[in-house]
Amino acid sequence: MTKDAPGGRGEAPGALDVDKLYAARLQAARARPYLASALFALHTVESRQVPTMSVDRYWRCYVSPAFVDRMPVEELAGVWVHEVSHLLRDHHGRSDRVAKERGLTGPGERLRMNIAADFEINDDVYGDGLARPTGAVDPEQLQLPPGQLMEDYLRQFRIVPRLREMAWLDCGSGADGLERGWELGPDGAHGLSEQERDAVRHRVAQGIKGRPGNAPEGWQRWAQEAFHPPQPWRELLGAAVRSAASGSGAGEDYTYGRPARRSVGVPGVVLPSLRRRPPRVSVVIDTSGSVSDAELGSALLEVAAISHAVGGRRDLVTVVPCDAAARVAHPLCRAEGIPLLGGGGTDLRAGFARALRTRPSPDVVVVLTDGQTPWPERRPACRTVVGLFPRSGGRWDEEDAEYVPDSPPAWARVVEIG
């Protein structure tokens, strides 16, 4: 983002010089070929309300005609790369998350996010054929180190009088998540859907990983994360357990302790109300030789997370260690002493059978495994959640190069762990 010249907002510019704008985009694509698919995915919108150039989260690029007239093509190419970098790095989504986590509200905090996002981009985006636009801000201006992320920079500065000269910065909601009055919004024309936006990011990441020597370290790190995005797997696992436990027919019972509302319509008759008791969960842990000690330790942490997901009732959770044979179903109140015995082959069908014989019977069966196991042919009477430990591609069995384990059955909710 670059600073508007004095009086820029008050000018009455002519029509947008589309040829110059697109020539700059072509120059940007030649300087950064791995960003070409993203640059050409942006839809330009002429706007006299925008001070310079900005983007929204739907991949529209709003352009001031006066700004394009003033900027050299070489610097305009740098602005193109800067704006598309906000979208590729998901600065709008990250800003929304950090605002929620840290309780940041108001346009002043969003300005800080815009500045911090610019710092993340500008410290390594220019040079090597891409001119630095006049007025581009960088972390050195605040005596901050380069190479950090937006979230890190946010912790290190506040909006103070000496930052008033940066108040003109406005890269749009694509940079800080706050919608502007000139933006077309989610229902406007020419916006990209969430699937289309993800597809663009994936293509750019493919280009960077295909020729890693051509991209700065920051972009290589981004591409690695784009291929393997960090997932809040513990939250996903807890949500899957809660969703399974709250399904139709799970944990339902009737009580006369609180009469049903329908009793009002039947004088002299007391009808019971439906009560949902806390769900019972049986956790089957794969203890075969293909599961590492670290993963077994992680499995016990997941058991604690599952207990939290069902309201902290440890008495409602049992643990079944299983390799080729299932053993005793241990109550979670003894979790610290649960022996995770095993080390042989894997057949979690025995674990399912043992878990389903637990009394009282479980409402949910959770299986923590690397997936190298046969699965039951029939769907259990209760809901099933499978937590899969990660495995890289390639050979699964050193003795059988053709072996590929069966995928979890379609009736199970699958969550990748780690």
C-alpha positions as CSV (number, residue, x, y, z in Angstrom):
1,M,0.0,0.0,0.0
2,T,1.3,3.4,-0.9
3,K,0.5,6.9,0.4
4,D,-1.9,9.1,-1.6
5,A,-0.5,12.4,-2.8
6,P,-1.8,15.6,-1.0
7,G,-5.3,16.4,-2.2
8,G,-5.7,13.0,-3.8
9,R,-9.2,12.5,-2.4
10,G,-10.4,15.9,-3.6
11,E,-9.4,15.4,-7.2
12,A,-11.9,14.8,-9.9
13,P,-10.0,12.2,-11.9
14,G,-10.9,10.9,-15.3
15,A,-11.7,7.3,-16.3
16,L,-9.5,4.5,-15.0
17,D,-6.4,3.9,-17.1
18,V,-7.1,0.2,-17.5
19,D,-4.2,-0.3,-19.9
20,K,-1.7,1.1,-17.4
21,L,-3.2,-0.9,-14.5
22,Y,-3.1,-4.2,-16.4
23,A,0.4,-3.5,-17.7
24,A,1.5,-3.2,-14.1
25,R,-0.2,-6.5,-13.3
26,L,1.6,-8.2,-16.1
27,Q,4.9,-6.8,-14.9
28,A,4.1,-8.0,-11.4
29,A,3.3,-11.5,-12.8
30,R,6.7,-11.5,-14.7
31,A,8.6,-10.5,-11.5
32,R,6.7,-13.0,-9.3
33,P,5.5,-15.8,-11.6
34,Y,4.5,-18.0,-8.7
35,L,1.8,-15.3,-7.8
36,A,0.5,-15.1,-11.4
37,S,-2.7,-17.2,-10.9
38,A,-3.6,-15.1,-7.8
39,L,-2.9,-11.8,-9.5
40,F,-5.2,-12.7,-12.5
41,A,-7.9,-14.0,-10.1
42,L,-8.5,-10.5,-8.8
43,H,-11.4,-8.7,-10.3
44,T,-10.8,-4.9,-10.5
45,V,-13.5,-2.4,-9.5
46,E,-13.1,1.3,-10.3
47,S,-13.8,3.4,-7.2
48,R,-13.2,7.1,-6.4
49,Q,-13.8,6.4,-2.7
50,V,-10.6,4.4,-2.4
51,P,-7.5,6.4,-1.5
52,T,-5.2,4.1,-3.5
53,M,-5.8,0.4,-4.1
54,S,-7.5,-2.0,-1.7
55,V,-9.0,-5.5,-1.7
56,D,-12.0,-7.2,0.0
57,R,-12.1,-10.7,1.3
58,Y,-13.9,-11.9,-1.9
59,W,-10.9,-11.1,-4.1
60,R,-12.2,-7.8,-5.6
61,C,-9.5,-5.1,-6.1
62,Y,-10.8,-1.5,-5.7
63,V,-8.7,1.0,-7.6
64,S,-8.6,4.8,-7.6
65,P,-8.2,6.3,-11.1
66,A,-6.2,9.2,-9.7
67,F,-3.8,6.9,-7.9
68,V,-3.2,4.9,-11.1
69,D,-2.5,8.1,-13.0
70,R,0.2,9.2,-10.5
71,M,2.0,5.9,-10.0
72,P,4.8,4.7,-12.3
73,V,4.0,1.3,-13.8
74,E,7.0,-0.2,-11.9
75,E,5.7,0.9,-8.5
76,L,2.1,0.0,-9.4
77,A,3.3,-3.6,-10.0
78,G,4.6,-3.6,-6.4
79,V,1.1,-2.5,-5.2
80,W,-0.5,-5.4,-7.1
81,V,1.7,-7.9,-5.3
82,H,1.2,-6.2,-2.0
83,E,-2.6,-6.3,-2.2
84,V,-2.8,-9.9,-3.4
85,S,-0.4,-10.9,-0.6
86,H,-3.0,-9.8,2.0
87,L,-5.5,-12.2,0.5
88,L,-3.2,-15.2,0.0
89,R,-2.0,-14.9,3.6
90,D,-5.6,-14.7,4.9
91,H,-5.0,-11.5,6.8
92,H,-8.7,-10.8,7.0
93,G,-9.4,-14.2,8.6
94,R,-6.4,-13.9,10.9
95,S,-7.4,-10.4,11.9
96,D,-10.9,-11.6,12.8
97,R,-9.5,-14.4,14.9
98,V,-6.9,-12.3,16.7
99,A,-9.6,-9.6,17.4
100,K,-11.8,-12.3,19.0
101,E,-9.0,-13.9,21.0
102,R,-7.6,-10.6,22.4
103,G,-10.8,-8.6,22.6
104,L,-9.7,-6.0,20.1
105,T,-12.5,-3.7,18.8
106,G,-12.9,-0.5,16.9
107,P,-11.4,1.0,13.7
108,G,-8.2,1.9,15.6
109,E,-7.4,-1.7,16.3
110,R,-8.2,-2.6,12.8
111,L,-5.8,0.0,11.6
112,R,-3.1,-1.6,13.8
113,M,-3.9,-4.9,12.1
114,N,-3.6,-3.3,8.7
115,I,-0.2,-1.8,9.6
116,A,1.0,-5.1,11.2
117,A,-0.1,-7.0,8.1
118,D,1.8,-4.5,5.9
119,F,4.9,-5.1,8.0
120,E,4.6,-8.9,7.5
121,I,4.4,-8.4,3.7
122,N,6.8,-5.5,3.0
123,D,9.9,-6.8,4.8
124,D,10.7,-9.2,1.9
125,V,8.3,-8.7,-1.0
126,Y,10.3,-6.1,-3.0
127,G,13.5,-6.2,-4.9
128,D,14.5,-8.8,-7.5
129,G,12.7,-7.1,-10.3
130,L,9.8,-5.6,-8.2
131,A,10.1,-1.9,-7.3
132,R,9.2,-0.7,-3.8
133,P,6.3,1.7,-4.0
134,T,6.7,5.1,-2.6
135,G,5.5,5.3,1.0
136,A,5.4,1.5,1.6
137,V,5.8,0.9,5.4
138,D,8.1,-1.6,7.0
139,P,8.9,-2.8,10.5
140,E,12.2,-0.9,10.7
141,Q,10.2,2.4,10.8
142,L,9.1,1.4,14.3
143,Q,12.5,-0.3,15.2
144,L,10.9,-3.7,14.9
145,P,12.7,-6.8,13.6
146,P,11.9,-8.1,10.1
147,G,10.6,-11.6,9.4
148,Q,7.8,-11.8,11.9
149,L,4.0,-12.4,11.4
150,M,1.2,-10.0,11.8
151,E,0.2,-11.5,15.1
152,D,3.7,-10.9,16.5
153,Y,3.9,-7.3,15.3
154,L,0.5,-6.5,16.9
155,R,1.9,-7.2,20.3
156,Q,4.8,-4.8,19.8
157,F,3.2,-1.4,19.0
158,R,0.2,0.8,19.7
159,I,-1.4,3.6,17.8
160,V,0.3,6.7,19.2
161,P,0.6,10.3,17.9
162,R,3.8,9.5,15.9
163,L,1.8,6.9,13.9
164,R,-0.7,9.4,12.7
165,E,1.2,9.6,9.4
166,M,0.2,6.0,8.8
167,A,-3.5,6.7,9.3
168,W,-4.0,6.9,5.5
169,L,-3.3,3.2,5.2
170,D,-6.4,1.4,4.0
171,C,-5.9,-1.9,2.2
172,G,-9.6,-2.8,2.7
173,S,-11.3,-5.6,4.5
174,G,-9.0,-8.1,2.7
175,A,-6.2,-6.8,5.0
176,D,-8.0,-6.4,8.4
177,G,-11.5,-8.0,8.1
178,L,-13.4,-4.7,8.6
179,E,-15.8,-4.1,5.7
180,R,-15.7,-0.6,4.0
181,G,-18.6,1.4,2.7
182,W,-17.3,1.2,-0.9
183,E,-17.1,-2.6,-0.9
184,L,-19.7,-4.7,-2.7
185,G,-20.0,-7.3,0.1
186,P,-20.7,-11.0,0.0
187,D,-23.7,-10.6,-2.4
188,G,-21.9,-8.3,-4.9
189,A,-20.9,-9.3,-8.4
190,H,-17.6,-10.9,-9.3
191,G,-16.6,-12.2,-5.9
192,L,-14.9,-15.5,-5.5
193,S,-16.6,-18.3,-3.5
194,E,-14.7,-19.9,-0.5
195,Q,-13.9,-22.9,-2.7
196,E,-12.6,-20.7,-5.5
197,R,-10.4,-18.7,-3.1
198,D,-9.0,-22.0,-1.6
199,A,-8.3,-23.2,-5.1
200,V,-6.3,-20.1,-6.0
201,R,-4.2,-20.4,-2.8
202,H,-3.5,-24.1,-3.6
203,R,-2.3,-23.3,-7.1
204,V,0.0,-20.6,-5.8
205,A,1.4,-22.9,-3.1
206,Q,1.9,-25.6,-5.8
207,G,3.9,-23.1,-7.9
208,I,6.1,-22.1,-4.9
209,K,6.8,-25.7,-3.8
210,G,7.5,-26.7,-7.4
211,R,10.3,-24.1,-7.7
212,P,11.2,-23.2,-4.1
213,G,14.5,-21.4,-5.0
214,N,12.5,-18.6,-6.7
215,A,10.5,-17.5,-3.7
216,P,11.6,-15.7,-0.5
217,E,11.6,-17.7,2.8
218,G,8.4,-16.1,4.0
219,W,6.5,-17.3,0.9
220,Q,8.1,-20.8,1.2
221,R,6.9,-21.0,4.8
222,W,3.4,-19.8,3.7
223,A,3.3,-22.5,0.9
224,Q,4.2,-25.2,3.4
225,E,1.4,-24.2,5.7
226,A,-1.0,-23.8,2.8
227,F,-0.4,-27.5,1.8
228,H,-0.6,-28.6,5.5
229,P,-2.8,-26.1,7.2
230,P,-2.7,-26.3,11.0
231,Q,-6.0,-27.7,12.3
232,P,-7.5,-27.2,15.7
233,W,-7.9,-30.9,15.9
234,R,-8.7,-31.0,19.6
235,E,-11.6,-28.7,19.1
236,L,-12.7,-30.7,16.1
237,L,-12.5,-33.9,18.1
238,G,-14.5,-32.4,20.9
239,A,-17.1,-31.0,18.5
240,A,-17.4,-34.4,16.8
241,V,-18.0,-36.1,20.1
242,R,-20.6,-33.6,21.2
243,S,-22.3,-33.8,17.8
244,A,-22.4,-37.6,17.9
245,A,-23.6,-37.6,21.5
246,S,-26.4,-35.1,20.8
247,G,-27.8,-37.1,17.8
248,S,-31.3,-38.4,17.6
249,G,-31.8,-41.2,20.1
250,A,-28.6,-40.7,22.1
251,G,-28.9,-40.0,25.8
252,E,-32.7,-39.5,25.9
253,D,-34.8,-40.4,29.0
254,Y,-38.1,-39.3,30.6
255,T,-38.6,-37.8,34.0
256,Y,-41.7,-36.8,36.1
257,G,-39.5,-34.4,38.1
258,R,-40.4,-31.7,35.7
259,P,-43.8,-32.2,33.9
260,A,-44.0,-31.7,30.2
261,R,-45.5,-28.4,28.9
262,R,-48.1,-30.5,27.1
263,S,-49.6,-31.4,30.5
264,V,-51.4,-28.0,30.4
265,G,-53.5,-29.2,27.5
266,V,-54.5,-32.4,29.3
267,P,-56.2,-31.5,32.6
268,G,-55.7,-34.0,35.4
269,V,-52.9,-35.8,33.6
270,V,-49.2,-35.3,34.4
271,L,-47.0,-36.1,31.4
272,P,-43.2,-36.7,31.8
273,S,-40.7,-34.4,30.1
274,L,-37.8,-35.6,27.9
275,R,-34.5,-35.2,29.6
276,R,-31.1,-35.6,28.0
277,R,-28.7,-37.3,30.3
278,P,-24.9,-36.8,29.8
279,P,-23.6,-39.2,27.1
280,R,-21.4,-42.2,27.8
281,V,-18.2,-42.4,25.7
282,S,-16.0,-45.5,25.2
283,V,-12.5,-44.7,23.8
284,V,-10.7,-47.4,21.9
285,I,-6.9,-46.7,21.8
286,D,-4.8,-48.5,19.1
287,T,-1.8,-49.9,21.0
288,S,-0.3,-51.9,18.1
289,G,3.4,-51.7,17.2
290,S,2.7,-49.2,14.4
291,V,1.6,-46.5,17.0
292,S,4.5,-44.7,18.7
293,D,4.9,-44.0,22.4
294,A,4.5,-40.3,21.7
295,E,1.2,-41.0,20.0
296,L,0.0,-43.2,22.9
297,G,0.8,-40.3,25.2
298,S,-1.1,-38.0,22.9
299,A,-4.0,-40.5,23.0
300,L,-4.3,-40.1,26.8
301,L,-4.4,-36.3,26.3
302,E,-7.2,-36.8,23.8
303,V,-9.1,-38.9,26.5
304,A,-8.9,-35.9,28.8
305,A,-10.2,-33.6,26.0
306,I,-13.0,-36.0,25.4
307,S,-13.9,-36.0,29.1
308,H,-14.0,-32.2,28.9
309,A,-16.2,-32.4,25.8
310,V,-18.9,-34.3,27.8
311,G,-18.9,-31.9,30.7
312,G,-16.0,-33.2,32.8
313,R,-17.8,-36.4,33.9
314,R,-14.9,-38.8,34.1
315,D,-17.2,-41.6,35.3
316,L,-19.0,-41.5,31.9
317,V,-15.8,-42.3,29.9
318,T,-14.1,-45.7,29.6
319,V,-10.9,-46.6,27.8
320,V,-10.2,-49.8,25.9
321,P,-6.6,-50.5,24.9
322,C,-6.5,-52.7,21.8
323,D,-4.0,-54.1,19.3
324,A,-5.0,-57.5,17.8
325,A,-7.1,-58.2,20.9
326,A,-9.1,-56.0,23.2
327,R,-8.5,-55.9,27.0
328,V,-10.2,-54.5,30.0
329,A,-12.4,-51.4,29.7
330,H,-10.9,-49.0,32.2
331,P,-13.0,-46.3,33.8
332,L,-11.5,-42.8,33.3
333,C,-11.3,-42.1,37.0
334,R,-8.2,-44.4,36.9
335,A,-6.8,-42.7,33.8
336,E,-3.4,-42.1,35.3
337,G,-2.9,-45.8,35.8
338,I,-4.4,-47.1,32.6
339,P,-1.9,-49.6,31.1
340,L,-1.7,-49.1,27.4
341,L,-0.5,-52.7,26.6
342,G,0.0,-54.0,23.1
343,G,2.7,-53.9,20.5
344,G,1.5,-56.5,18.1
345,G,-0.7,-56.3,15.1
346,T,-3.9,-54.3,14.8
347,D,-7.5,-55.4,14.6
348,L,-9.8,-52.8,16.1
349,R,-12.9,-54.9,15.4
350,A,-12.1,-56.5,18.8
351,G,-11.9,-53.1,20.3
352,F,-15.3,-52.2,18.9
353,A,-16.8,-55.4,20.2
354,R,-15.3,-54.9,23.7
355,A,-16.5,-51.2,23.8
356,L,-20.0,-52.1,22.8
357,R,-20.2,-54.8,25.6
358,T,-19.5,-52.2,28.2
359,R,-22.4,-51.7,30.6
360,P,-24.0,-49.3,30.6
361,S,-23.6,-49.3,26.8
362,P,-21.9,-46.2,25.3
363,D,-23.7,-43.5,23.3
364,V,-20.4,-42.8,21.4
365,V,-17.4,-44.9,20.5
366,V,-14.2,-42.9,19.8
367,V,-11.3,-44.7,18.2
368,L,-7.8,-43.3,18.3
369,T,-5.6,-45.1,15.7
370,D,-3.2,-44.7,12.8
371,G,-5.8,-46.5,10.6
372,Q,-3.8,-49.6,9.8
373,T,-6.6,-52.0,10.8
374,P,-9.7,-53.8,9.4
375,W,-13.0,-52.2,10.4
376,P,-16.3,-53.7,11.4
377,E,-18.5,-54.6,8.5
378,R,-21.7,-53.4,10.3
379,R,-22.4,-50.0,11.7
380,P,-22.6,-50.0,15.5
381,A,-25.8,-49.0,17.2
382,C,-24.2,-45.9,18.5
383,R,-22.3,-43.0,16.9
384,T,-18.6,-43.4,16.0
385,V,-15.8,-40.9,15.8
386,V,-12.4,-41.9,14.5
387,G,-9.3,-39.8,15.4
388,L,-6.5,-40.6,12.9
389,F,-2.8,-40.2,13.8
390,P,-1.0,-38.6,10.8
391,R,0.9,-40.9,8.4
392,S,3.0,-39.8,5.5
393,G,2.5,-41.2,2.1
394,G,4.5,-44.2,0.8
395,R,4.8,-47.7,2.0
396,W,2.7,-48.7,5.0
397,D,4.2,-52.2,5.5
398,E,7.9,-52.9,5.0
399,E,7.1,-56.6,4.3
400,D,4.3,-55.9,1.7
401,A,4.9,-52.9,-0.6
402,E,1.4,-53.3,-2.0
403,Y,-0.4,-53.0,1.3
404,V,-2.7,-50.0,1.7
405,P,-5.0,-50.0,4.8
406,D,-8.7,-49.6,4.4
407,S,-10.1,-46.2,5.0
408,P,-12.4,-45.7,8.0
409,P,-16.0,-46.6,7.1
410,A,-18.3,-43.9,5.8
411,W,-20.5,-44.2,8.9
412,A,-17.7,-42.9,11.1
413,R,-16.9,-39.2,11.7
414,V,-13.2,-38.9,10.9
415,V,-10.9,-36.2,12.5
416,E,-7.2,-35.8,11.7
417,I,-5.1,-35.6,14.8
418,G,-2.0,-33.4,15.0
